[in-house]
Amino acid sequence: MSRRGMTLVEMMVALAATLVVMAAIAQAFAAFGNAVSGSRSVLELDSRMRAAAWRLRSDLAGATARPVPPLNPAAGEGYLEIIEGPATDYLTSTLAVTTGTTVSGDHDDVLLLTTRSTETPFIGRTSGTGGTIDDTFESTLAEVGWFAREAGTLNPRTYTLYRKQLLVMGYVGADPFHSGLGSNNSISLPATSGNLTVSSSASALREFYNLPCDISVRREANVLYPNTLADLTRRENRFLHNPLGTTGTSGFPFVFAGGNHQLSPAPDGLIFDTDQRRGEDVVLTNVLAFDVRVFDPTAPVFVASGSTALVPGDPGFTNTPSASGGYVDLGTGTSNSLLTGIPPHFSGTCQASSRLNTAVPTLRVYDTWNLGYEADGLDQDNDGIRDDGTNGLDDDGDGSFDEPPFDANGDGDFTDAGDDAGEAETLPPYPYPLRGIEVRIRCYEPSSRQVRQVTVRHTFVPH
């Protein structure tokens, strides 16, 4: 009996079944490949975030300034400054950027400090002829700024995290400070440069950073000098600050030049207007939040169901505290009913005598400050009297003298005749020691649509 072959219909059915099986296998391989690719992307993101956290921990571990304001400039400690923008993780749903799109998290905080490297020195660029990179500088000290800037992407809105590093050298003795553009350890800039003039509060500094040259400098008239740690205790000498300001002849309190840098960049901002950051400053991309918090021993802690501890700024927080002390944003405005008679340390606005409480836009700032403002011959509080707290006179007429622990001029004498704490022209924005800070960095991985967060905590208490 002869064997019958397959009909055309049977062959077509078999071919169709084979194609269906092959398509299913292809889809399975594609899904597997996407999973592998997504996992690899997440692993790469985790690696980059660990590297960023290590770099941040190193900077904080080398912090040169004791966070016990105000600091005496004669000690040459440098500074620590934290700028809390208006955004918080809890309130970002109500905060819109210029496009009208809500932001992803607390993205507008800024961390500025001077730090010392105990291992390899910091390396910075120097410019050659025509602004080309010619050589490098090395120093064990640096002025470092951490900040995020909008990347322009939506759904979700992401930011780029930068770390700007400027070497603290005091004396350079090489180009561009030694010859060519300047002499005698300084740089004299032209009176005009394109549309920028020396009457613009930022032009000389912007011109310098565009050379490029990674040295921390201060502006005196139209001359730039390299900073020492003592110079950097003064706010007007720091990176990202307006050396002329907008109030008074001295510009005190020398506000943050970027302003509210996510919503309305200041026209004289050093980095947050039309200037583009250089690639070597980039730490992370696709950042959702860069949140800097301070440890406040007076902060109320609410324990929710399930024993989850919440502090002001956390979703679900209710001000019925059962404990005190936690990492919070500056200026949360939350009191603690458990600590009757004890003033909150970091929940209010800046001290009025710092003049930062009226800066536009109003930002909350922690600053190690400078005791030198009390003996610089300037009238910071505009009351017609210079250096009220150190002139030896009872300017407020209260009959009191220096009251411990206030040492008006930092000379170790608590009995300067006629002067008392109430006569101080300036006060630190938050006149309390800072025990520790917490930095949360949250990133988005586009291919897997996953979110990763790394938290860095650093204590300033000796242990």
Secondary structure, DSSP 8 states (H G I E B T S, - for coil): -------HHHHHHHHHHHHHHHHHHHHHHHHHHHHHHHHHHHHHHHHHHHHHHHHHHHHHHTB-S-SSSS--GGG----EEEEE-S--TTTGGG-B-TTS-B-SS----EEEEEEE-SSS-EEEEEE-GGG-EEEEEEESEEEEEEEEEE---TTTT-EEEEEEEEE--S---STTTSSTT--SS-EE--SEETTEETTSTTHHHHHHHTS---B-EEEETTEEEE--TTGGGSGGGSTTB-SS-SSTTT-TT--BTT-STTTS--TT-SSSSS----GGGEEEEEEEEEEEEEEEEEEEEEE-TTS-EE-TTSTT--S--SEEEEEE-TT-----TTSTT---SSSS---GGGSGGG-SS--EEEE---GGGGGSS--TT-SS-SSGGGSSS-TT-S-----TT--TTSSS-S--TT--GGG-S---SS-S---EEEEEEEEEETTTTEEEEEEEEEE-S--
